[in-house]
């Protein structure tokens, strides 16, 4: 669904940070509400079904096409993969990079 949201952003020429947050919600919280899913969300007592992404926020998840770290169903990890880091061999540059570490930060749209 992240790919669907990403395509929607590009096709709709939606480029602001607010647009990205809206598209992320469209494929997560809002779609769950439309389907009438009960127990959906991150609140205490919810079903604990989610995908953990290597991103600090929804904008990074879309912009970087974040790597999936784990899939959890009913509170149990059913799929898992290690964090992604990129090795560099460039003068005066870090040797390793985590994609989510070099994403731009801020709330301005």
C-alpha positions, 0 to 999 in steps of 0.5 A: 500500500505504500507503493499505492500512496507513493504513486498517488502522490506523484500522479496527483502532483502532491509534493508537500509534507502535509500531502505525504502525511495525508496519503500515508493515512489514506492507506493506513488509518483511513482505509481501516476506518472505511473497511470498518475494522475493529481493533485497528490502531496503536492504542492499548487493547488494539489487535497489534497487527502492523508492519514495522518500517525502517523510517522515523515517520510517515513521510520518510516511509513514503519518500524512501520507500522504507524497508520492512523490518517486521510484520506483526499479527496478533502481537506475534512477529511473523516475518522479520528482516535486518535493518538496511545499511549502505556501505560507502567508500568515498573520501571524507564521507561516513563508511555506513549509512542508514537510509532513514538517518539522512532523510530531511527533517522538519514539519514545514510543507 
